[in-house]
Amino acid sequence: MTGDRVVPAPTGSAHRFRELTAVRDGDGYVIGSPRSPDYLAVPEIGGRVVEWLRAGHELNRCAELAAEMAGQPVDVAGFVAEAERVHGKAKLTLLRAA
């Protein structure tokens, strides 16, 4: 526990996405992995999704949080699929391995 906040244990998405980075860059984020030379520039909501995944939220919860933030539904599963396409499925599979 940190202060009044409960920090989730590194399981589920937090464990699978632990090596992804999300670095603020202007109005958006740049996401990547130390295991890959490829990076992806995304709007703020994409960076927040990566942060939520790293914090242990599952995809459906990330979609709920993103919809609250955007004021409309957000295709989080599609975002993750696109990140896999850009980074290469094998590279993100390494990140998702237990």
FENKA-V153820 format. One record per backbone hydrogen bond with DSSP energy under -0.5 kcal/mol. NH is the residue of the N-H (numbers start at 0). CO is the residue of the C=O. Records with the same first field share a line. If there is no record, write none. Layout:
NH: CO, CO
//
This chain:
1: 4
2: 0
4: 1
6: 4
7: 5
10: 8
13: 10
14: 10
15: 11
16: 12
17: 14
19: 16
20: 31
22: 29
24: 27
27: 24
28: 41
29: 22
30: 39
31: 20
32: 37
33: 18
35: 32
39: 30
41: 28
43: 26
45: 42
46: 42
47: 43
48: 44
49: 45
50: 46
51: 47
52: 48
53: 49
54: 50
55: 52
56: 51
61: 57
62: 58
63: 59
64: 60
65: 61
66: 62
67: 63
68: 64
69: 65
70: 66
71: 66
75: 73
78: 74
79: 75
80: 76
81: 77
82: 78
83: 79
84: 80
85: 81
86: 82
87: 83
90: 87
91: 87
92: 88
93: 89
94: 90
95: 91
96: 92, 93
//
